[in-house]
Amino acid sequence: MAVQSSRTSARINALRASFFQRLPDLIAAVQAAHERCAAGGAVPADWEDLFRLIHNLKGGSASFGFRPLCDATLEGERLAKAALGGGAGIDLAWHGRMRDCIARMSQEVARGSCFLEDPVMPATAPGPDARCGERKRIFLCDDDPLQVQALVEQIRCFGFEVISFEELAPFQEAVEKDPPDAVIMDVMFPGKPMGGPETMNLIQAARPVAIPTVFISAQAGLDFRLAAARAGSSAFMVKPVNITDLCGRLARLTAPETSELTRVLIVDDDPPLAEYHAQILREAGMETRIVTDPLLAMDPLLEMRPDLILMDMYMPGCTGVELAKTIRQIDTFFSIPIVFLSSETDQDRQVHALVTGGDEFLTKPIKPGNLVTAVAVRAERMKILRSFMIRDGMTGLFNHTATKDFLDAACADAARTGQEVCFAMIDLDKFKLVNDTYGHAMGDRVLIALSRLLQQRLRKSDLIGRFGGEEFAVVLPDCSLAKAESILDELRASFAGVTFKAAGVTFTATFSAGVAALSMQPDAAALCQAADEALYQAKSGGRNRVVVSGPRPPDSIPGLDLAKALSGLKGNWVRLHGLMKDFAEDSRNAGPELGALLAAGDLAAAGARLHTLKGIAGMLGANRLRDAIRTVETEVNAGQTAPPSWQVFEHAMRELLDGIQALSEPKPWHAEVNHGQDRRS
């Protein structure tokens, strides 16, 4: 039996999402069952119902990896089990403890509610470079022009290309000519109460592969939902549509299906048998690596970081039990599944192997299908567990620790390949005010909207994490500082265009960002600090902006109006410093060259050279040099080959060139940060 890992992952994600969506109803059912038992007159069936509901909730939460909820159900299950048989001996204290258990279950569900909007993605680092933000083409069909305009503007902020239609016939013709990646379709049209579903039925019937379709409607009745479902709807949303939910759904519907290979390390001293088992797993779509000497297992283990270890029990130099116990003492691999595959049939020995570090015991010979199933199930659970460990519960992004780990890895790769790595830190502006004004639930929606925008618009090679609170981080490998600044500023402008609605009020949110490049920093820690300090500058400089970490300008440069020069370049000292170095290189011999032109009587060429120098000096803010050049230029244009102001010009030129020469090599800029001040505003 070959396991299609991508399909397995998709099915598990779908089941998990369905379970999470039902949690509020399941908790409500438990609460109602308990109230029936507490009201008096309860029959044995009522107590059995209470126990069954809690028991099922525990089993579901454990199976789908929602461990906090599972833990919350344990005491409730124990209490309910004690009451089976009619509730004899149950008193008020028992009911109080049961209510506490149910309250804890509700709290765990509330903590995880925002997470549930998106099924957990496999915990993988980004794949090969390709724009995740490849603009997916969406067809929107709705007869309300105002609704169409509003949706088009909002959806485009998330990086989609949107083509709108207000009538069904042109829409159908366009789909048949050039199908989109997804469709947003209204249900009702003038004269056609179910015009949207009817049209999509005709389109989908003629296609080998259905187009993902999201139906929207002002009516939430079952008849409208059934019509959409029969037309192959991927989702049904009630107007006014929540733009964050809609774009999140579109992102999932239009994203190519990807699956991470299950990695299995096989430790067996019998090479042919190890290769046989490896081949079985490879045919099932898994990645394998064989180690035939258990004493050499550590390096492959650290390099491969497998999802599961398949291990023989009896090997020379080190038994499987000894190796498993050793691996378990390494924090990184404490929870990795270890499956023993051995011809040992003594149950006592098998149990001993499990007690000392194994998770499962398979007996040789084993049917290929059974081997694949046992490995796939164990490995998939490990992936889910790892996903919970390294993903942020609300947004699905990598958490703080995982993001810093990926940053370290990206910097190590950059040191080896010579490529640039940029790191950006993002912080929502005045987020506390959003929470205080519109409530924390609305604040969570803003966080989710930003996370989805980042996921939709950034490259697959870019790593996105939630650093904590309203702060996010992005690792951009193989990306110049200028490009990173441009990308972040585009995202900033797009996010500022997203509108949110709360209690009839429409509002927008913005973010500030700080960006730094590894080439200007000694290591990953310094890179992170530089981006953090640049973020602080963005916040203190007015918010809703992107600040790049770069060299720090000196307090002054002789002969230069530094403030004016920086103002003209929007404070970009890196660019100003580069322009000054270019000027110094080009103008080092300007004096002798001009003297030669004047001595030869070539006043026209000397005047042109002076005019060029004057323009550059003005752009740089070298006012003294500019004024001296202007005077000499006037004298030369008047026909003087020995301008009286020549010495003033030479002095001003020498002063500026010496000042540029005296500049040290650019050093990382560090803001004066008041660490005691909360910048999250």
N, C-alpha and C positions, 0 to 999 in steps of 0.2 A: 504494500500500500504506500504509494508515494504521497508525501505531504506537500501541498502547495502552500509554502509559508506565507506568501502575501495574502492568499485567500483566507488562510487560518487567522492571520492578524486582523483582516477586515471583519471577519465574522465575530471574532472576540470583541473587537472594538464596538461593533454594532450591538451585540448583546449587552456589553457593559453600559453603553449609552442608554439603551432601553431600560436597564435595571435602575440606573441613576435617576432617570426621569420619573420612574414610578415610586421612588423612595418616599416623597411626601405622602402619597396615598397609602403606602404600606404602614408608615408610622401612624397615620390617622386611623387605620384599621385596627392596629394594636391598641391604641388609646380607647377606641370605641368598645373593643372587646373587654378591656379592663373595666370600663365604666359599667358595662352590663353586669360584670361579676361583682362590682362594688355596690351596685344598687340594691342588692338583696333579692332573694328568690332565684338566684342563678342555678341552673341545672348542670349536671356533669358535662354536657356537651359545650356549655359556655366556657368552662375551664379548659376543656380540651382545645377549643377554638383559640383561646388566648395562648396556650402553649404552642400550638401549631404555627400561629402567625409569627411569634418571636423566634421559634426554631427555624422557620423558613427564612426569616430576615437574617438570622445569623449565618445560615448556610450560603445565602446569596452574597452577602457582603464579604464573606471569607473567600468565596470562589472568584469574585471579581476584584479582589485585592483591596477592598475598602476596609483596611484593618481597624482604624479607629472605631468605626460603627460596629464591626464584629465584636470588638472588645466591650463596647457599651451594651451589647445584647447578652453577654454571658451571664451576668447576675440576674437579669430578667428571666432568662431561660431557666436558671436554677430555681428561682422563686416560683415560676409557673409550673415547673415539674413537681415541686413539693405540694402544689395545690390540686394535682390531678386526682380524680376520684370523688369530686364533689366539693372540694374546698373546706374540708373539715379542719377545724383548728386555726383557720385564717382569721387574723385580728386586724385592728386598725393600723398597727405598726407595720404589718405585712403590706397593706395597701399603700402606706406612705413610702415604703422602700420601692415598691413597684412603680409608683408615680415618679420617684426620683430617677429610676432606670429609664423610663420612657422619656423623661425630660432630657436626660443625657443623650439618648438616641437622636432626639430632635435637634439638639445642639450640634452633634456631629454632622447631621445632614445639612444643617444651615451653613456650617463651615465649608462644606464641600460643594455647595449648590452651584457656585459660579464655575467651578471646575467642570461640572457636568455638561456645560454647554458644548464642550468639545471633547470627543472621545480621546483618550490618551494616545499620543502618537508614539511610535516605537522610539526608544531612547537611543537615537543614533546621532553621531556627528554629521554635519551637512555633507552631501555627496559632491560629485564633480561639479566644477563651476559651470553654472548656467543660470541665467536670470530666472529666479523664481517669479520675478515680476514681469515675465513675458506677458504682454498685454493680451489677456483672454478676451475674446469677442462675445459680448452679451447682446441679445436681441430683447428689447423691452416693448411689449405691446399693451397699451392701455388707452382707453378713449378719453381720459381726463388729461388735457394738455398741461395743467398746472402740476398734477401728480407726476406726469412724465418728466417735466423739467426739473422738479425737485429731486426725483430719484436719479436722473441722469447725472446731475451735478454731484450728488453725494457718492454714487457708485464709482464715478471716475476718480474721486479722491483716494480710493483704495486700489487704484492702478488698473482698472478694467477699461476696455474700450466698449462704449455703449452706443448702439444704434437703436433709435426709437421709432415706433410706429403707433399711429392712433386708429388705424383701421386694419381689419383682419386680412383682407385680400392682398394688399401690398406686402404684409408681413409673410403670408404663406408663400407668395411668389419669391420673396427674398430668401426664405429658408430653403426652398427647393433649388434655388440657383447656387447659393453658397451658405451651407449650414453653419450656424454659430457654435461656440463652445457650450453655451447654455442659454436658456430662455427664461424670461420673467413674463408671465402671462396673467392678465386680469381674467376673471371668470365671466363677468357680465359685460355685454356690449349692447348698444341701442338696438332694440328689436330682437336680440338674441340673449335670453337670460343665461344660457350656458354656452355662449359663443366661443369663449376661450377653450374650454375642454373639448368641444366638438371639433374645433380647428386642429388642435393638437392631436386628437385621435386620428384624423385624416393624415396628418404629417407623419406621425410615428408608425402608422400601419404600413406606409410605403418605404420605411427605412430598415436596413438590416440591424442598425444599432440605434437605440433611442437617444434623443437629445435630452440631457438633464434639464428638467423644467421645474421652476418654482412658481406656483400659482399664488396670486394675491387677490384678496377680495375684502370688501367692506362687510360681507356676510359670513358669519362663522357657523352657519347651520350645517347639519349633517348632510343634507342633499347637495350642498355646494362642495363639501369635502369629498363626498362619494364621487361626484362627477369628476373632480380633479384626480382622485385616485385611479378611477377607471381610465383616465387619459394618460396614466403613467407618471403622475406627479412625483417629483423627488422631495418636495416640501410644499406646505400650505401655510401661508402667513396672512394674518388679518390686518387690514389697514386701520390706523396708520402703521406702516411697516417700520419695525426697528431696523435701522440701517446697519447697525453692527451685526445683528443676527443674520440679516440678509447677505451681507458681504462675506461673513464667515461661512455661511452655507455655500455661496457661490465658489469660494476658495476651495472648499472640500470637493465640490462637484466637478470642478475644472482642473484640479491638481492631478497629475499623472500618478497612477498607483505605484508606489515604491515599496520594496520590502528588503529588510536587512537579512542577509544570510545568517542562519544559525551556525555558530562556530562551536565545533566539538573537538576537544583534545583527547586523543586515544592513547592510553598508556598500556602497552601489552608487550611482553618480551617475545612473543611469537609473531615475527614479521608477516608471514603469509596470512595468518588469521586476522592480524590487525588491519592489513590492507583489504581483506574481504569485508570486514565490518565497515571500513572507511568507504569502500565503493558503494555499499548499500546506502549509506547516509548521503553520499554525494549525489546518487541518482534521485534522492528525495529532495535535492536542492540545498544541501548543507555544505558548509566549508569544514574540512577536516585537516588535522595535523597529527602525525603519528610519532610517538616516542617509544622506542623499544628498550631503552635503559631507564628505569625509574629514577636513578641517581642523576640523570641529566634532564629531568622534567621541569626544573624551576625556570630556566631561561625561556623555553617555549611558552610556559604558562604566563610569564610576565609580558612577553612580546605579543602573544595572541589574545590574551584576556578572553578566554572562551566563555560561552554561555553554559557549557556543561562539560564535565570530565567523565569519560567512559574508561573504566580502569579494571584491569585484571586483578585478581586477589593474590595469587601466588606468583612472585617474581623474584629473581636472584638479586641479592644485595639490599633489597628493600621490599617488603610486602606491600600490597595495596592498602591494607589497614594502616600501616605505619605512615605511608605517604599521605593518605587522607587526613590522618591526625595532624601531620606536619602542615599541610595546606590550610587546615582549619585554624591554625594559630597565626596565620597572616590575615590581618584585618580586611584587606581588600578582597580576599577570597573566602571570608568566613561563611557567607551564605551561598556560595556557588554550588549548584547541584553536582553531586558525585554519585555516579551509578556504577555499581560493581557488576562486571560481566565475567562470570567464572563458572567452571564446571562443578564447583563445590555444591553438594546437596545436603550437607548436614545443617539442619535448621538452626541449631545452637550457634554454629559458626557464622551463619548468615546474619543472625540477630546481633552477634558480637560485632560484626563488620558495620552494621547499621548504627549500633550504639556509639562506636568510636569515630564516626565521621561520614558514613555513607547515607544516601537518601533512598536508594532503591537497590534491590539485588535481582539481577537477571541471570538465569541459568543457561549455560551453553549446553547443546546448541540451541539457538533461538531463531524463530521464524523471522525473515527480513521485515515483514510487516509489523510484527510485535516490537522489534528493535526500533524501527523508525517511530512508531507511536510513542513508546516509552521515552525516547530521547526528545521527540518534538514537544510532548506535553510538559516535561520537566523544564526544557529550555525556554519554552514560551512563558511559563510562569516566572522564570528568572528574568526574562526581558520585562515583563509587566512590573515585577518588583523593582527592578533597576529603574524603570521609568518613573515610578512613584518616588524613588530615592533622589533622582536628579532633575525632576521636573517640578516647576512651580504649580501648585494645585489649582490656582485660579486661571492662569493664562495658558498653561501648557508649555510655556517657555522653560528653558533651562534655569535651574535655580542658581543662587549666588556661588555656591561651591563649584558646581559643574562649569559655570561660565569662566571662573578663574582657572580651572583646570584646562579648559579649551584654550584660553588665552596663553597659558604657559606652553601648551603644545604648539600653538600657532607661532609663537616667538621662537621656539626651538626649531621648527621647520624653516622659518625665515632665516635663521642663523646658518642653516645648512644649505639653503638654496639661494640666498642672497636677495630674496624678494622682500618687498615692503609689507608691513602689517600695521594697520591703523586700529585704534581702539576708541570707541565713542561711548560716552556716558550721557544718558538722557534723563531729565527730571521734569515731571509735569508741573506747570506753573500754578501757584495758588491752589494746589489740590485740596488743602484743608478747607478752603472756602467752598469748594464743590461739595465736599462731604457735609459740611455744616449747613449749606443752603439747600441741597437737594437730597441729602441722605446718603448713607454709605452704600446702599444698593446701587444708586445711580453712580456713585464714585467707582464702584467695581465695574460698571459698564464702560466707563471712560477708560479704565485700565485695560479692559479686554479689547476695546476698540483700537487703542494704540498698539497693543500686541499684535492684533490681526493686521493692522496696516503695515507694521514692520515685517511680518511674515510674508505678506503678499508682495511687497515692493522690493525687498532686499534679495540678493542673490542666494542660491542654494548653498554656496560656499561660505556665506556669512553666518556667523553664530550669534543668535539673539538670546539674551537672558534677562531675567528679572532680578535685579540686584537687591531689591527689598523695597517695601512700601510702594511709592510712586516712581521709583528709580529703575531704569532699564540700562542695559549695556549691549554693545554690538562689537563683535570682533570681525574686522574686514581684512582677510588675507589677500595678498597680491593686489593692493589698492594704494594709490598714492594719496598723500595728505590732501592735495587739492581736489582729487576725485571724491575722497571721503567727505570733505566739507560740502561739496556740491550735492552729493547724495543725501546727506543729512539735512541740508537746507531745503531740498525738494520735499523731503518727508515732512519737515516742519511746516512748510506752506500747505501741503495737502491736509495734514491733520488739523490745521487751523480752520480749514474749510468744512470739516465734519460737524454737523449739528446734532445736538442731543435734546431730547424732550423729557421733561419731568413735570408732572402735575400741570400740564398745559403751558408750561414755560419752555421756550427754546433758548439754548445757550451753546456756546462753543468753548473749547479748551485749547490750550497751547502748551508747547514744551520748549525747554532750553536744552542745549547740548554742548558738550565739550569734546573735542577731538584731538588726539595726539598720534604721532607716528613713532614706530620703534626705532627708526634710523636716527632720531634725535634723543633717544633714551638708552641707558645702559642695559636694561632688562625689563621683564614683564611688570615687575612691581613698580618701577619708576614710570613705565608707560601708563599704568593704571592711575598712579598719583597725578601725572601730568594731565590726563583727561579729566580727572576729578577737579583739579584746580582750574582748568579751563571752563568746566561747567560752572564752578563758583563765579568766575568772571562773567559768564553769560547771565547768571541770575542777578548778580549785583549790578550788571550793566543795563538792566531794563527788562530782562526775560524775553521769551519768544525770539530767540536768536541762537546762532551757532558760533562758538568761539573756538579758534584753532590754537593749540598750544605750540609755541615756537620760541625762537630766541628773544631775549629781553632787550629792548633798546637801552642805550646808555642815557644818562641824565641829560647830556648835551654833547653836541659835536661842533667844534669851532667852525664858524662860517656858515652854519646851517640852522635854519629855523625848524627844529625837529618837530615841534607840535604841528606846524603847518604842513610839513611833508607827510607826517603820519595821517593827518586829517584827510589829505587828498587821496590817500590810499586806504581809507576806512580802517586805519589802525593796524594795517598789515606790515609789521616790521620786517618779516621775512622777505617780502617783496621789495620794500624800500632798501634793505641791506643789499639785496642782489642788484638793484638798479645803481646803487652807489658804487659797488665793486666794478660793475660794467663801465660806469662813467670814469672811474679812476684808471681802468685799463686803457680805455679809448683816449683819454685826455692827458695821459702822463707826459706826452711830448707835444702837447698843444702849443706851449709857448715857443719852443724852437721852430716848430713848423710854421707858425704865424710869422715869426721874425724873418724866416727865409722868404716867405711870400712877399712881405713888405719890402725887404731888401731888393727883391727882384722887380718891384714895382707892380706886382700883380694884385692891385687893390680889390678887384672884383672877387677873386678867389678868397682873399683874406676877409672881406666883408661877409661872404657866404659862410665861411667857417665860424666867424664870430657870431653870426645870427643863429647858427645851429647850437653853439655852446650856450648862448643866452637862453634859448628855449629849454634846454636840459637843466640848466642851473635854476631856472624859475620853477620847473616841475619838482626839482629836489628840495626847493625851499632855501637854496643858497642865495639869499637876497643880496648879500654884500658882493659876491662874485657877479651876480646878474647885473647889478647897478654899475660895476666897474666895466663889464663887457659892453653894456649899453653906451657908456661914455666913449670907450675906445672905438666902438663901431661907428658912432657919430663922427668922430675925428677922421677915421679911415674913409668914410663915405664923403667927407669934405676934401679928400685928396691928400691927406697927410700920411707920409710913409714912416714918420717917426712920431707916433701919437704921444702927446704930453702925458697922458694918463696911463701909459704902458706899465710903469712900475707899480701903480695901484692895482692894475689887473693881475700882474704877476704875483704880487703879495697875496691877493685874495685867492688866486688859484692854488698857490702853494699851501696856504692855510687849510683849504678844504681837502686837498689831496692828502696832506699829512694827517688830518683828522680821521679820514677814512682808513688810512694805513694803520693808524693807531688802534682801530677797533679790533678787539680780540675775535677769535672764531666764535660763531653763534653758540650760546649756551642755552640749555632748556630754560624756558621762562617759568617762573614760579610765582604765583600770586601770593600776596600777603593774606593768608586765610585766617579768619577768626573761627577756630574750631569750636568755640563755645557757642557759636550762633547757629541756630537751626535754619538751614538754607531752603528747606522744603516748603517754599511758599511762592 
